């Protein structure tokens, strides 16, 4: 998976030099601290935006995963007849002095739990544009062979888009209604 993300202010100008922490689960649905096979800090990274407010990186496509159902959370979900699955997503934490810190997620649109996320975290503005490429040379590939890969872009319409941070799905939907391409202030 190749990821391109742009960070812009509320006026659409690039946010240069923002620190962006990224983390996500493995293709099996485990974070590295849950999986003894993965190395410490696997599938985590820290990036700084360039002059265009852009970062890019290569990783593996994450998978969705179950939240724990032992204890009161499981009791509540069973009482409601709901599943305990999160759809696949990338976590972003972007910060820069003078700007509000952004904590957000970029969801994979073809995940079967995208419409029924147990945590109600998905909004339409947080669904990434994941494009599957087949029989193409991967960007930056050293070998000549053609492969299958995905490119994920955080965009809205024809211009780069900064996902709205939301503490819950209602706040995200309210922001989306107020500003179809929200930015970070």
C-alpha positions in Angstrom: 0.0 0.0 0.0 1.3 3.5 -0.9 -0.2 6.4 1.0 -0.4 10.0 0.0 -1.9 12.5 2.5 -2.1 16.3 2.4 -2.5 18.6 5.4 -4.0 22.0 4.8 -5.3 24.8 7.0 -8.8 26.1 6.9 -7.9 28.4 4.0 -6.5 25.5 1.9 -2.9 26.5 2.4 -0.4 23.7 3.0 0.7 23.1 6.6 4.5 22.9 6.3 6.5 21.0 8.8 3.6 19.3 10.7 4.7 16.2 12.6 2.5 13.3 11.6 2.4 10.0 13.6 0.9 7.0 11.7 0.0 3.6 13.0 -2.2 0.7 11.9 -2.9 -3.0 12.3 -1.3 -5.8 10.3 -3.0 -7.6 7.4 -4.1 -10.1 10.1 -5.7 -7.4 12.3 -3.2 -7.1 15.1 -1.2 -4.1 16.3 2.4 -4.9 17.1 1.9 -4.8 20.9 -0.8 -7.5 20.5 1.3 -9.8 18.3 4.5 -11.4 19.6 5.6 -12.2 16.0 5.8 -8.5 15.1 8.8 -6.3 15.9 8.4 -3.5 18.4 7.0 -0.4 16.8 6.1 -2.3 13.6 3.6 -0.5 11.3 4.2 2.8 13.0 6.0 5.9 11.7 6.6 9.6 12.1 6.7 12.0 9.2 7.0 15.7 8.6 5.0 17.4 5.9 6.8 19.0 3.0 6.3 22.4 1.3 3.0 21.2 -0.1 1.8 19.9 3.3 2.3 16.4 1.9 3.6 13.1 3.3 3.8 9.7 1.6 4.9 6.3 2.7 4.7 2.6 1.8 3.2 0.0 4.1 0.8 -3.0 4.1 -2.9 -2.7 3.9 -4.4 -3.0 7.4 -7.2 -5.4 8.3 -10.2 -4.8 10.6 -10.2 -6.4 14.0 -12.4 -7.2 17.0 -12.5 -5.1 20.1 -12.5 -7.2 23.4 -15.8 -8.5 24.5 -15.0 -9.7 28.0 -16.5 -7.5 30.7 -19.1 -4.8 30.5 -18.4 -3.9 26.8 -19.2 -7.4 25.7 -22.3 -7.5 27.9 -23.5 -4.3 26.3 -22.8 -5.4 22.7 -24.6 -8.8 23.3 -27.6 -7.0 24.9 -27.8 -4.8 21.8 -27.3 -7.7 19.3 -24.3 -5.9 17.8 -20.9 -7.3 16.6 -17.6 -6.2 18.0 -15.7 -5.4 14.8 -13.8 -2.3 13.7 -13.3 -1.7 10.0 -9.7 -1.4 8.7 -8.1 2.0 9.1 -4.9 4.1 9.4 -4.5 6.3 12.5 -3.1 9.8 12.0 -2.0 12.2 14.8 -0.8 15.5 13.2 0.5 18.4 15.2 2.3 21.7 14.7 2.6 24.8 17.0 -0.1 27.3 16.3 -2.5 24.6 15.0 -5.1 22.4 16.8 -3.8 18.8 17.0 -5.6 16.4 14.6 -6.3 12.9 15.7 -8.1 11.0 13.0 -8.5 7.8 11.1 -8.6 7.0 7.4 -10.9 4.0 6.7 -10.7 1.4 4.0 -13.9 1.7 1.9 -14.3 -1.9 1.0 -14.2 -3.3 4.5 -17.3 -5.3 5.3 -17.8 -3.5 8.6 -17.5 0.1 7.2 -21.3 0.8 7.7 -21.5 -0.9 11.1 -18.3 0.1 13.0 -18.7 -0.9 16.6 -17.3 2.4 17.8 -19.4 4.6 15.3 -16.1 6.2 14.2 -16.7 6.2 10.4 -18.0 9.3 8.6 -18.0 9.8 4.9 -15.1 12.3 5.1 -12.9 9.7 6.9 -13.2 7.1 4.1 -10.0 7.1 2.1 -9.7 6.8 -1.6 -8.0 3.4 -1.9 -7.2 2.6 -5.5 -6.2 -0.9 -6.5 -3.6 -1.2 -9.2 -3.0 -4.5 -11.0 -0.1 -5.4 -13.3 1.6 -2.0 -12.9 5.1 -1.3 -11.6 4.8 -0.1 -8.0 6.1 3.4 -7.3 9.8 3.4 -6.5 10.1 -0.4 -7.2 13.6 -1.6 -7.8 12.5 -4.7 -9.7 10.9 -4.6 -13.1 8.1 -7.0 -12.3 4.5 -5.9 -12.3 2.6 -6.3 -9.0 -0.8 -5.7 -7.4 -0.8 -2.8 -5.0 -3.1 -0.2 -3.5 -2.6 3.5 -3.4 -4.5 5.4 -0.6 -5.1 9.1 -1.0 -6.7 11.5 1.5 -8.6 13.8 -0.9 -12.1 15.3 -1.2 -13.3 16.2 -4.6 -10.6 17.5 -6.8 -8.5 19.3 -4.1 -6.5 17.8 -1.2 -8.6 17.4 1.9 -7.8 17.3 5.6 -10.0 14.9 7.5 -12.1 16.4 10.3 -11.1 15.2 13.8 -14.1 14.0 15.6 -14.6 12.6 19.1 -17.6 10.7 17.8 -19.5 10.2 14.6 -22.1 12.9 15.4 -19.5 15.6 15.8 -17.9 14.5 12.5 -21.2 14.6 10.6 -22.0 18.0 12.1 -18.7 19.4 10.8 -19.2 17.8 7.4 -22.5 19.5 7.1 -20.9 22.9 8.0 -17.9 22.6 5.8 -17.7 19.9 3.0 -13.9 20.1 3.0 -12.9 20.8 6.6 -9.4 21.8 7.6 -7.4 22.2 10.7 -7.0 25.5 12.4 
